[in-house]
Amino acid sequence: MTLSTAALTGFATAFSLILAIGAQNAFVLCQGLRQNHVFVVCLVCAVSDAILITLGVAGFGAIVQAIPALPIIMRYAGAAFLIAYGTLRFRAAWQGEESLDLSGSEQNFWPVILTCLAFTWLNPHVYLDTFGLIGAVSTSFPPIAPKLAFALGAIASSFTFFFGLGYGARVIAPFMQTPHAWQILDFLIGLVMWALAVMLITTS
């Protein structure tokens, strides 16, 4: 099997997993709409994915087997975070005071970055996708070179997706310059957050 085939397989596998609507994607979309720290947010998400993908392909999933309680801890920590953030979005939707001002002041840097990190590292599904699924698919490429090509393809997919989402959000920015539009978006994001939290808690 050629290196290009392995790389394309890695790209397609990672892209299909990242494409699903989730809390992290919704956060990146919001930052892209506000044009606040877009580059750093996209970079944090992509680099975090790159680290997790590398560990998954390298067989780091064995740690989960060595620490059986880890998935449960991550599940409830992630659910608590999603419930809290979803509540904030519902509150913003209720107040209806937010609108997109392309010339407005930026949000504080560190709260944005810490929130971004939480969405990534407190999301149990990220570990399932990287350690479990991507790691499992990578076993189809036993030699080192094809396995490396697979990992690089998956990492390239992550960078492509997050930067495309963050900067592509500007396309719909003109439609998000009224408080009512943001009320709808905040409400939908709140629903997604709570739905994901319920899914985490109820999934065995």
Residue frames as qw, qx, qy, qz and C-alpha x, y, z in Angstrom:
[[0.000, 0.888, 0.460, 0.000, 0.00, 0.00, 0.00],
 [0.433, 0.505, -0.014, 0.746, 1.39, 3.40, -1.03],
 [0.268, -0.236, -0.435, 0.827, 2.13, 6.24, 1.36],
 [0.217, -0.087, -0.187, -0.954, -0.35, 8.48, -0.46],
 [0.567, -0.344, -0.651, -0.368, -3.12, 5.93, 0.10],
 [0.515, -0.354, -0.626, 0.467, -2.29, 5.78, 3.80],
 [0.116, -0.121, -0.173, 0.971, -2.25, 9.59, 4.05],
 [0.374, -0.191, -0.390, -0.819, -5.58, 9.93, 2.21],
 [0.585, -0.379, -0.714, -0.065, -7.11, 7.27, 4.45],
 [0.387, -0.307, -0.499, 0.712, -5.93, 9.16, 7.52],
 [0.073, -0.002, -0.069, -0.995, -7.28, 12.45, 6.15],
 [0.490, -0.269, -0.536, -0.632, -10.70, 10.98, 5.31],
 [0.562, -0.360, -0.720, 0.189, -11.00, 9.08, 8.60],
 [0.269, -0.274, -0.400, 0.832, -10.20, 12.11, 10.76],
 [0.169, -0.057, -0.205, -0.962, -12.35, 14.47, 8.69],
 [0.510, -0.347, -0.657, -0.434, -15.40, 12.21, 8.94],
 [0.516, -0.422, -0.639, 0.384, -15.02, 12.10, 12.74],
 [0.199, -0.222, -0.206, 0.932, -14.41, 15.83, 13.23],
 [0.133, -0.251, -0.474, -0.833, -17.26, 16.81, 10.89],
 [0.362, -0.569, -0.738, -0.028, -19.95, 15.80, 13.38],
 [0.183, -0.755, -0.021, -0.630, -21.59, 18.72, 15.19],
 [0.696, -0.333, -0.511, 0.380, -20.14, 19.05, 18.67],
 [0.351, -0.882, -0.186, 0.254, -19.34, 21.47, 21.44],
 [0.515, -0.399, 0.294, 0.700, -15.83, 22.20, 20.20],
 [0.312, 0.337, 0.575, 0.677, -17.00, 22.92, 16.66],
 [0.104, -0.864, -0.465, -0.163, -19.77, 25.20, 17.92],
 [0.442, -0.770, -0.020, 0.460, -17.22, 27.14, 20.00],
 [0.454, -0.146, 0.443, 0.759, -14.86, 27.55, 17.04],
 [0.163, 0.606, 0.604, 0.491, -17.78, 28.71, 14.90],
 [0.240, -0.911, -0.323, 0.090, -18.76, 31.35, 17.47],
 [0.462, -0.611, 0.184, 0.616, -15.20, 32.66, 17.72],
 [0.391, 0.147, 0.571, 0.706, -15.04, 32.79, 13.93],
 [0.028, 0.789, 0.539, 0.293, -18.26, 34.78, 13.79],
 [0.335, -0.910, -0.116, 0.214, -16.96, 37.23, 16.39],
 [0.617, 0.638, -0.210, 0.410, -13.50, 37.24, 14.75],
 [0.420, -0.802, 0.343, -0.251, -11.98, 37.03, 18.23],
 [0.373, -0.543, 0.752, 0.006, -8.67, 35.16, 18.57],
 [0.894, 0.313, -0.014, -0.321, -9.66, 32.98, 15.60],
 [0.576, 0.564, -0.587, 0.078, -6.15, 31.94, 14.63],
 [0.072, -0.417, 0.794, -0.437, -5.12, 30.91, 18.14],
 [0.732, -0.009, 0.436, -0.523, -8.41, 29.07, 18.79],
 [0.873, 0.403, -0.177, -0.209, -8.07, 27.11, 15.53],
 [0.400, 0.573, -0.679, 0.226, -4.40, 26.42, 16.30],
 [0.369, -0.339, 0.707, -0.499, -5.16, 25.18, 19.82],
 [0.858, 0.135, 0.271, -0.414, -7.83, 22.80, 18.52],
 [0.795, 0.517, -0.310, -0.070, -5.69, 21.51, 15.66],
 [0.219, 0.566, -0.726, 0.322, -2.53, 21.07, 17.75],
 [0.567, -0.239, 0.613, -0.496, -4.51, 19.32, 20.49],
 [0.915, 0.273, 0.086, -0.285, -5.92, 16.96, 17.89],
 [0.587, 0.613, -0.522, 0.085, -2.43, 16.40, 16.47],
 [0.139, -0.479, 0.766, -0.406, -1.16, 15.38, 19.92],
 [0.722, -0.027, 0.521, -0.454, -4.08, 13.04, 20.53],
 [0.854, 0.455, -0.131, -0.214, -3.88, 11.53, 17.04],
 [0.367, 0.616, -0.674, 0.178, -0.15, 10.92, 17.45],
 [0.331, -0.320, 0.771, -0.440, -0.70, 9.21, 20.80],
 [0.829, 0.170, 0.300, -0.440, -3.59, 7.18, 19.40],
 [0.777, 0.529, -0.329, -0.090, -1.60, 5.94, 16.39],
 [0.206, 0.562, -0.739, 0.310, 1.33, 5.19, 18.70],
 [0.621, -0.192, -0.760, 0.001, -0.89, 2.89, 20.75],
 [0.032, -0.266, 0.490, -0.830, -1.56, 5.16, 23.73],
 [0.686, -0.293, -0.267, -0.610, -4.98, 3.57, 24.05],
 [0.673, -0.062, -0.698, 0.237, -3.34, 0.99, 26.30],
 [0.056, 0.162, -0.490, 0.854, -3.40, 3.62, 29.08],
 [0.606, -0.192, -0.058, -0.770, -7.18, 3.53, 29.04],
 [0.842, -0.093, -0.517, -0.123, -7.04, -0.23, 29.51],
 [0.508, 0.087, -0.615, 0.597, -4.57, 0.23, 32.36],
 [0.071, 0.098, 0.453, -0.883, -6.81, 2.80, 34.09],
 [0.025, -0.444, -0.858, -0.258, -10.39, 1.51, 33.71],
 [0.091, -0.733, -0.521, 0.427, -11.86, 4.41, 35.70],
 [0.215, -0.271, 0.224, 0.911, -10.44, 7.05, 33.33],
 [0.054, -0.336, -0.649, -0.680, -13.32, 6.97, 30.80],
 [0.307, -0.708, -0.635, 0.023, -15.88, 7.41, 33.61],
 [0.352, -0.576, -0.165, 0.719, -13.96, 10.32, 35.14],
 [0.134, -0.096, 0.402, 0.901, -13.64, 12.04, 31.77],
 [0.104, -0.492, -0.754, -0.422, -17.31, 11.38, 30.98],
 [0.298, -0.780, -0.525, 0.164, -18.69, 13.11, 34.07],
 [0.328, -0.501, 0.034, 0.800, -16.14, 15.94, 34.01],
 [0.103, 0.086, 0.561, 0.817, -17.02, 16.61, 30.38],
 [0.172, -0.624, -0.717, -0.257, -20.77, 16.45, 31.08],
 [0.322, -0.724, -0.368, 0.487, -20.46, 18.93, 33.94],
 [0.236, -0.331, 0.244, 0.880, -18.55, 21.35, 31.74],
 [0.002, 0.278, 0.688, 0.670, -21.07, 21.04, 28.89],
 [0.229, -0.719, -0.656, 0.028, -24.01, 21.66, 31.23],
 [0.304, -0.656, -0.161, 0.672, -22.35, 24.78, 32.65],
 [0.150, -0.200, 0.418, 0.873, -21.45, 26.19, 29.25],
 [0.057, -0.441, -0.772, -0.455, -24.88, 25.32, 27.82],
 [0.231, -0.750, -0.541, 0.304, -26.49, 27.19, 30.71],
 [0.224, -0.515, 0.088, 0.823, -24.44, 30.27, 29.84],
 [0.048, 0.069, 0.640, 0.764, -25.60, 30.08, 26.24],
 [0.156, -0.631, -0.746, -0.147, -29.26, 29.77, 27.30],
 [0.257, -0.709, -0.311, 0.578, -28.77, 32.79, 29.54],
 [0.158, -0.299, 0.344, 0.876, -27.29, 34.76, 26.64],
 [0.041, -0.330, -0.763, -0.554, -30.22, 33.73, 24.43],
 [0.214, -0.714, -0.648, 0.156, -32.71, 34.84, 27.10],
 [0.232, -0.656, -0.104, 0.711, -31.08, 38.21, 27.61],
 [0.548, 0.663, 0.436, 0.264, -30.75, 38.80, 23.87],
 [0.117, -0.944, 0.067, 0.303, -28.18, 41.54, 24.26],
 [0.518, -0.374, 0.565, 0.522, -25.51, 40.12, 22.00],
 [0.666, 0.726, 0.119, -0.125, -24.91, 41.04, 18.39],
 [0.806, 0.053, 0.217, 0.549, -22.00, 40.72, 16.00],
 [0.067, 0.981, -0.074, -0.169, -19.95, 43.88, 15.86],
 [0.869, 0.329, -0.029, 0.369, -17.04, 43.38, 13.49],
 [0.302, 0.653, -0.260, 0.644, -15.30, 46.41, 14.93],
 [0.648, -0.705, -0.033, -0.287, -16.06, 45.61, 18.59],
 [0.184, -0.696, 0.659, -0.218, -13.62, 44.81, 21.35],
 [0.615, 0.178, -0.766, -0.053, -12.17, 41.35, 21.66],
 [0.834, -0.510, -0.138, -0.157, -12.90, 38.89, 24.42],
 [0.372, -0.760, 0.532, -0.036, -10.15, 38.35, 26.96],
 [0.483, 0.507, -0.697, -0.158, -7.46, 36.09, 25.58],
 [0.026, 0.263, -0.927, 0.265, -6.90, 33.58, 28.37],
 [0.582, 0.148, 0.572, -0.559, -10.57, 32.82, 29.17],
 [0.738, 0.482, -0.191, -0.432, -11.09, 32.07, 25.48],
 [0.420, 0.477, -0.772, -0.005, -8.05, 29.78, 25.30],
 [0.205, -0.166, 0.864, -0.430, -8.90, 27.96, 28.55],
 [0.706, 0.273, 0.331, -0.563, -12.46, 27.40, 27.33],
 [0.670, 0.525, -0.434, -0.295, -11.11, 26.08, 24.05],
 [0.186, 0.387, -0.884, 0.183, -8.78, 23.69, 25.89],
 [0.456, -0.005, 0.706, -0.542, -11.64, 22.50, 28.08],
 [0.770, 0.381, 0.020, -0.512, -13.81, 21.75, 25.04],
 [0.605, 0.495, -0.615, -0.103, -11.00, 19.63, 23.65],
 [0.271, 0.317, -0.851, 0.318, -9.49, 17.84, 26.64],
 [0.371, 0.007, 0.690, -0.621, -12.68, 17.36, 28.68],
 [0.739, 0.278, -0.151, -0.594, -14.48, 15.77, 25.76],
 [0.660, -0.221, 0.717, -0.033, -14.47, 11.97, 26.18],
 [0.801, 0.531, 0.264, -0.085, -15.49, 11.50, 22.53],
 [0.290, 0.856, -0.424, -0.057, -12.19, 13.02, 21.46],
 [0.322, -0.492, 0.807, -0.054, -10.38, 10.16, 23.19],
 [0.762, 0.228, 0.590, -0.139, -12.70, 7.59, 21.64],
 [0.638, 0.762, 0.007, -0.112, -12.10, 9.07, 18.18],
 [0.234, 0.812, -0.533, 0.042, -8.32, 9.43, 18.47],
 [0.306, -0.435, 0.830, -0.166, -7.25, 6.61, 20.79],
 [0.675, 0.154, 0.680, -0.243, -10.00, 4.24, 19.71],
 [0.723, 0.611, 0.295, -0.131, -11.12, 4.73, 16.12],
 [0.395, 0.849, -0.348, -0.038, -8.16, 6.47, 14.51],
 [0.295, -0.573, 0.762, -0.063, -5.77, 4.30, 16.50],
 [0.750, 0.103, 0.643, -0.118, -7.65, 1.19, 15.39],
 [0.700, 0.704, 0.085, -0.084, -7.67, 2.17, 11.71],
 [0.109, 0.845, -0.522, -0.048, -3.95, 2.93, 11.87],
 [0.625, -0.322, 0.711, -0.003, -3.26, -0.73, 12.66],
 [0.820, 0.500, 0.277, -0.035, -4.05, -1.44, 9.00],
 [0.491, 0.799, -0.268, 0.221, -0.69, 0.16, 8.22],
 [0.865, -0.460, -0.032, 0.200, 1.83, -1.87, 10.26],
 [0.684, 0.198, -0.043, 0.701, 5.09, -0.58, 8.71],
 [0.305, -0.540, -0.250, 0.744, 6.38, 2.64, 10.26],
 [0.102, -0.083, 0.348, 0.928, 6.33, 4.72, 7.07],
 [0.235, -0.437, -0.663, -0.561, 2.67, 4.06, 6.10],
 [0.408, -0.643, -0.595, 0.257, 1.59, 4.48, 9.73],
 [0.279, -0.409, -0.073, 0.866, 3.37, 7.85, 9.86],
 [0.036, -0.125, -0.504, -0.854, 1.74, 8.87, 6.58],
 [0.322, -0.573, -0.725, -0.205, -1.66, 7.90, 7.99],
 [0.384, -0.620, -0.418, 0.542, -1.05, 10.00, 11.12],
 [0.183, -0.249, 0.163, 0.937, 0.13, 13.01, 9.09],
 [0.136, -0.333, -0.654, -0.666, -2.94, 12.73, 6.85],
 [0.374, -0.659, -0.650, 0.053, -5.22, 12.70, 9.91],
 [0.352, -0.531, -0.201, 0.744, -3.41, 15.69, 11.43],
 [0.087, -0.006, 0.393, 0.915, -3.62, 17.61, 8.13],
 [0.224, -0.530, -0.718, -0.390, -7.36, 16.92, 8.13],
 [0.380, -0.677, -0.497, 0.387, -7.73, 18.44, 11.58],
 [0.248, -0.376, 0.068, 0.890, -5.84, 21.61, 10.61],
 [0.020, -0.197, -0.602, -0.773, -7.87, 21.92, 7.41],
 [0.278, -0.615, -0.718, -0.168, -11.19, 21.52, 9.19],
 [0.362, -0.676, -0.407, 0.496, -10.65, 23.85, 12.13],
 [0.190, -0.342, 0.168, 0.905, -9.08, 26.68, 10.15],
 [0.066, -0.280, -0.680, -0.674, -11.74, 26.26, 7.47],
 [0.303, -0.676, -0.672, 0.002, -14.49, 26.44, 10.11],
 [0.356, -0.594, -0.256, 0.675, -12.97, 29.36, 12.00],
 [0.090, -0.333, 0.270, 0.899, -12.28, 31.57, 9.01],
 [0.060, -0.291, -0.782, -0.548, -15.17, 30.27, 6.91],
 [0.113, -0.630, -0.679, 0.359, -17.55, 31.56, 9.57],
 [0.053, -0.402, 0.047, 0.913, -17.00, 35.03, 8.10],
 [0.058, -0.187, -0.731, -0.654, -19.19, 34.01, 5.17],
 [0.304, -0.630, -0.691, -0.185, -22.28, 34.00, 7.40],
 [0.315, -0.256, -0.376, 0.833, -21.09, 36.92, 9.55],
 [0.139, -0.144, -0.198, -0.959, -23.33, 39.46, 7.73],
 [0.552, -0.404, -0.576, -0.447, -26.38, 37.45, 8.81],
 [0.640, -0.395, -0.569, 0.334, -25.31, 37.48, 12.47],
 [0.240, 0.208, -0.177, 0.931, -25.28, 41.22, 13.14],
 [0.478, -0.488, -0.131, -0.718, -28.60, 41.36, 14.98],
 [0.324, -0.324, 0.717, -0.525, -29.36, 40.29, 18.57],
 [0.853, 0.093, 0.184, -0.480, -32.20, 38.04, 17.35],
 [0.776, 0.433, -0.456, -0.042, -29.86, 36.01, 15.14],
 [0.199, 0.436, -0.762, 0.435, -27.51, 35.51, 18.09],
 [0.611, -0.187, 0.467, -0.611, -30.42, 34.52, 20.33],
 [0.927, 0.218, -0.094, -0.291, -31.25, 31.71, 17.90],
 [0.622, 0.475, -0.586, 0.209, -27.61, 30.60, 17.63],
 [0.105, -0.426, 0.693, -0.572, -27.06, 30.72, 21.40],
 [0.775, -0.086, 0.311, -0.544, -30.24, 28.73, 22.01],
 [0.907, 0.309, -0.255, -0.130, -29.25, 26.07, 19.46],
 [0.411, 0.498, -0.667, 0.373, -25.75, 25.83, 20.91],
 [0.411, -0.349, 0.575, -0.615, -27.22, 25.49, 24.39],
 [0.914, 0.063, 0.088, -0.390, -29.37, 22.61, 23.17],
 [0.764, 0.433, -0.467, 0.103, -26.35, 20.92, 21.59],
 [0.080, 0.508, -0.685, 0.517, -24.33, 21.29, 24.81],
 [0.608, -0.214, 0.503, -0.576, -27.06, 19.84, 27.00],
 [0.928, 0.224, -0.099, -0.282, -27.82, 17.05, 24.53],
 [0.599, 0.476, -0.598, 0.239, -24.15, 16.07, 24.48],
 [0.189, -0.430, 0.660, -0.586, -24.05, 16.17, 28.29],
 [0.818, -0.049, 0.289, -0.495, -27.08, 13.86, 28.54],
 [0.866, 0.374, -0.319, -0.086, -25.51, 11.55, 25.97],
 [0.309, 0.520, -0.695, 0.389, -22.29, 11.37, 27.98],
 [0.407, -0.310, 0.609, -0.606, -24.11, 10.62, 31.24],
 [0.849, 0.092, 0.256, -0.454, -26.48, 8.02, 29.80],
 [0.729, 0.478, -0.481, -0.093, -23.99, 6.24, 27.56],
 [0.867, -0.444, 0.224, -0.019, -22.71, 3.12, 29.21]]
